[in-house]
Amino acid sequence: MTKNYSVRTDLALEERERFESDQVEISGVILEEDYDESSETRITRVIIETENGAKAMGKPAGTYLTLESPALAVPDEEEQMRISEKIRDCISELLRKNFDTNEGKAEEDLSILVVGLGNRNITSDALGPCVADHLNVTRHIIREYGKYAMGVEHAKLISAIVPGVMGQTGMETTEIVRGIVRETRPDLVIAVDALAARNSRRLNRTIQIADTGIHPGSGVGNYRNGMTKESLGVPVIGIGVPTVVDAATIVNDTMENFIHALEESETLKSVGETLRSYNQGEKYELVKELIAPHLNGMFVTPKDVDEMIHQISHTIAEALNLLCSHIIER
């Protein structure tokens, strides 16, 4: 029953949790966790060190930082600024780990291309374009008037592009970005995209930041050529927020609650215990068999997704704006 089991998720943390639920250790994969009890913010590092670990996880080797906070859904400016600072620190951590200084260029003077992936006409897929809309782009100002026009000694050159999706352009997003990289020669690409989650409680409350790049369209199974260091020729940091889950995930979560209710019942406890004995793969495959065929390819997003996209895009854009003026400590 489990041979076709595949968790629909873009989050490395959820892939790691799947192995934990099956009580399986993965060689070459390190899990580290920091939790701030006062703000209920958790930052988890999943570090895939070996090819065997990458094969088991189904993800490229690298570092995946996952920030989880209920405050992401709270319309409070102070809370959002605090999260922006944490996102900035996570990006800075990956920069220190991955960026090789080129010809003596200071990290504070990097040229960064921000790519807003997704379709702005579909709300749950509009995160990347909305982040690009809120950025303080500086490349044109610094190239025209110099970095002192920004009023600081060091200033990162920030440029942004919203390349659209293949259905709009007829071109692979990676092809478009590769051409821009070849022409403008940025030191780093930061790609922002909407993701899919395995657990509905993580929708719009989780941010993944990875140094492995990003695959446009992977959240809904439309796998395109990846935007990675190998394909673009420069380091790529991917930032993603899960905005959708597939229908099978919703039914699976409901099934978990149903099993719990059965276990609490005196007369149906044995039925609940039997269902509980199934592993995650077996339960997920059972759910896929139970739901109607036309629901199997359906993706679900919260009803307040328009408000959440607006708020989270501001939070991520502010983190990138802070990164521009943030001097990375060595």
C-alpha positions in Angstrom: 0.0 0.0 0.0 2.9 2.4 0.7 4.8 2.0 -2.5 3.2 5.0 -4.1 3.3 7.1 -0.9 4.5 10.6 -1.5 3.9 13.5 0.9 3.0 16.6 -1.0 5.2 19.1 0.7 8.0 21.6 -0.2 9.2 21.8 3.4 12.3 19.9 4.3 11.2 20.0 7.9 8.1 18.0 7.1 10.1 15.5 5.1 12.3 15.0 8.2 9.2 14.7 10.4 7.8 11.9 8.2 10.9 9.8 9.0 10.5 10.6 12.7 6.9 9.4 12.7 8.1 6.1 11.3 11.0 6.0 13.8 13.6 6.0 11.1 17.0 7.7 11.5 18.5 9.3 8.4 22.2 9.2 8.0 23.8 12.4 6.8 20.8 14.6 7.9 21.2 16.9 10.9 18.3 18.5 12.8 18.8 21.6 15.0 16.1 23.6 16.7 15.9 27.0 18.5 12.7 28.0 20.3 11.9 31.4 21.7 9.2 30.7 24.3 8.3 34.4 24.8 7.3 34.9 21.1 6.5 31.2 20.4 8.9 31.4 17.5 10.7 28.2 16.4 13.6 28.2 14.0 14.6 24.7 12.7 17.7 23.8 10.7 17.6 20.8 8.5 21.1 20.2 7.2 21.5 17.6 4.5 25.2 16.8 4.4 25.5 13.7 2.2 24.2 12.3 -1.1 22.5 9.4 0.7 20.7 11.9 3.0 19.6 13.9 0.0 18.3 10.8 -1.7 16.4 9.7 1.4 14.9 13.2 1.8 14.2 13.8 -1.8 15.8 17.2 -1.6 19.2 18.6 -2.6 22.0 18.7 -0.1 22.2 22.0 1.7 20.8 24.0 4.6 17.1 24.6 5.1 16.0 27.1 7.8 12.3 27.0 8.8 10.8 29.8 10.8 7.5 29.0 12.4 5.5 31.6 14.3 1.8 32.2 15.0 2.6 35.9 14.9 2.9 35.7 11.1 -0.9 35.7 11.0 -1.2 38.7 13.4 -1.7 42.1 11.9 0.6 43.9 14.3 3.4 46.0 13.0 5.8 45.4 15.9 5.4 41.6 15.6 5.9 41.7 11.8 9.0 43.8 12.2 10.4 41.3 14.7 9.8 38.5 12.3 11.4 40.5 9.5 14.5 40.8 11.6 14.6 37.1 12.2 14.2 36.4 8.4 17.0 38.9 7.7 19.2 37.0 10.2 18.4 33.7 8.6 19.4 35.0 5.2 22.6 36.5 6.6 23.4 33.1 8.1 23.2 31.5 4.7 25.2 34.3 3.1 28.0 33.9 5.5 28.0 30.1 4.9 27.8 30.2 1.1 29.1 33.4 -0.3 32.7 33.5 -1.6 34.0 37.1 -1.8 34.9 37.9 -5.4 37.9 40.1 -6.2 37.9 41.6 -2.7 34.2 42.8 -2.9 32.8 43.4 0.6 29.6 41.4 1.5 28.0 44.8 2.3 28.4 45.8 -1.4 26.8 42.7 -3.0 24.6 43.0 -6.0 21.4 41.0 -5.4 18.7 40.1 -7.9 15.3 39.3 -6.2 13.0 37.1 -8.3 9.3 37.2 -7.5 8.1 33.8 -8.7 4.4 33.0 -9.3 1.3 34.3 -10.9 -0.1 37.6 -9.5 -3.5 36.8 -10.9 -3.9 33.8 -8.6 -3.9 35.0 -5.0 -2.3 31.9 -3.4 0.5 32.1 -6.0 1.1 35.8 -5.8 3.6 35.9 -2.9 6.6 36.4 -5.1 5.2 39.2 -7.2 3.9 41.0 -4.1 7.3 40.8 -2.4 8.9 42.3 -5.4 6.3 45.2 -5.4 7.3 46.2 -1.9 11.1 46.1 -2.3 13.3 49.2 -2.2 15.3 48.6 -5.4 18.6 50.5 -5.4 20.6 49.2 -8.4 19.6 52.0 -10.7 20.2 54.7 -8.1 23.7 53.5 -7.1 24.7 52.9 -10.7 23.6 56.5 -11.6 24.7 58.5 -8.6 27.0 56.2 -6.6 26.5 54.5 -3.2 26.8 57.8 -1.3 23.4 58.8 -2.8 21.9 56.2 -0.4 23.5 58.1 2.5 25.6 55.1 3.7 29.2 53.9 3.2 28.1 50.5 2.0 25.0 49.7 0.0 23.8 46.5 -1.7 22.6 46.8 -5.3 19.1 45.5 -5.3 17.2 44.7 -8.5 13.9 42.8 -8.9 12.1 41.0 -11.6 8.7 39.2 -11.8 9.1 36.8 -14.7 5.6 35.4 -14.7 4.8 31.8 -15.4 5.2 29.6 -18.4 1.5 29.9 -19.3 1.9 33.7 -19.6 5.3 33.9 -21.3 5.8 30.5 -23.1 9.3 30.4 -21.5 10.8 28.5 -18.6 11.3 30.9 -15.7 14.9 29.7 -15.4 15.5 30.6 -19.0 14.3 34.2 -18.4 16.3 34.6 -15.1 19.4 33.0 -16.7 19.4 35.7 -19.4 18.9 38.5 -16.8 21.8 37.1 -14.7 24.0 36.9 -17.8 23.3 40.6 -18.6 23.3 42.2 -15.1 25.8 39.9 -13.4 24.4 39.9 -9.8 26.4 38.2 -7.1 23.4 36.5 -5.6 19.8 35.6 -6.6 17.1 35.5 -4.0 14.0 33.7 -5.3 10.6 34.0 -3.5 7.8 31.6 -4.2 4.6 30.1 -2.7 5.0 26.5 -1.5 2.8 23.5 -0.5 2.7 22.1 3.0 1.9 18.7 4.4 0.3 20.0 7.5 -2.5 22.6 7.3 -1.5 24.3 10.5 1.6 25.5 8.8 -0.3 27.5 6.1 0.8 31.1 6.1 2.6 30.6 9.5 5.9 29.1 8.2 8.8 30.5 6.1 11.5 28.3 4.6 14.8 29.8 3.7 17.2 27.5 1.9 20.6 27.8 0.1 19.7 25.1 -2.4 17.7 27.3 -4.8 14.1 26.7 -5.7 12.0 24.9 -8.3 9.1 27.1 -9.7 5.7 25.4 -9.7 6.8 22.5 -7.4 4.1 23.4 -4.9 1.3 22.2 -7.2 3.3 19.5 -8.9 4.2 21.6 -12.0 7.9 20.9 -11.9 10.1 23.2 -14.0 13.8 23.6 -14.4 15.3 24.5 -11.0 16.8 27.9 -10.2 20.1 26.8 -8.6 23.7 27.8 -8.5 24.4 25.2 -11.2 21.7 26.5 -13.6 22.3 30.2 -13.0 26.0 30.4 -12.3 25.6 32.3 -9.0 24.4 31.3 -5.5 20.6 31.1 -5.1 18.7 31.5 -1.8 15.1 30.3 -1.9 12.4 31.8 0.3 9.0 30.2 0.4 5.8 30.3 2.4 3.3 27.4 2.2 0.0 28.8 1.0 -1.7 25.6 -0.2 -2.3 21.9 0.8 -3.7 19.2 -1.4 -7.2 17.8 -0.7 -5.7 14.5 0.5 -3.9 16.3 3.3 -7.2 18.0 4.5 -8.9 14.6 4.6 -5.9 13.0 6.3 -6.0 15.7 9.1 -9.7 15.0 9.5 -9.0 11.3 9.7 -6.4 11.9 12.5 -9.1 13.7 14.5 -11.6 11.0 13.7 -9.2 8.3 15.0 -8.6 10.3 18.2 -12.4 10.5 18.7 -12.7 6.7 18.3 -10.0 6.1 20.8 -11.9 8.2 23.3 -15.1 6.1 22.8 -15.6 3.1 25.0 -17.5 1.1 22.3 -15.3 2.1 19.3 -11.9 2.2 21.0 -10.7 -1.0 19.3 -11.5 0.5 15.9 -9.5 3.6 16.7 -6.6 1.5 17.9 -6.6 -0.6 14.7 -6.5 2.6 12.5 -3.8 4.1 14.7 -1.6 1.0 14.0 -1.3 2.1 10.3 1.8 4.1 9.6 1.6 7.5 7.9 2.1 6.1 4.4 -0.7 3.5 4.8 -3.1 6.1 6.2 -2.3 8.6 3.4 -2.8 6.0 0.7 -6.1 5.0 2.3 -7.2 8.6 2.2 -6.3 8.9 -1.4 -8.4 5.8 -2.2 -11.4 7.2 -0.3 -11.6 10.7 -1.8 -13.3 11.1 -5.2 -11.0 11.0 -8.2 -11.7 14.6 -9.2 -10.7 15.8 -5.7 -7.3 14.0 -5.8 -5.7 16.9 -7.7 -7.4 19.7 -5.8 -5.4 22.2 -3.8 -6.9 24.1 -0.9 -6.0 27.5 0.5 -7.4 29.5 3.5 -10.3 31.9 2.9 -8.2 34.8 4.2 -5.3 34.1 1.8 -5.6 37.5 0.1 -5.0 39.3 3.4 -2.3 36.9 4.5 -0.4 37.3 1.2 -0.5 41.0 1.5 0.8 40.9 5.1 3.5 38.2 4.7 4.8 39.8 1.5 5.3 43.1 3.4 7.1 41.2 6.1 9.5 39.3 3.7 10.1 42.5 1.7 11.0 44.4 4.8 13.4 41.6 5.8 15.1 42.1 2.4 15.1 45.8 2.8 16.7 45.4 6.2 19.3 43.1 4.6 20.3 45.9 2.2 21.4 48.2 5.0 22.5 45.4 7.3 26.3 45.1 7.7 27.0 41.4 8.1 29.2 40.8 11.1 32.1 38.4 10.6 
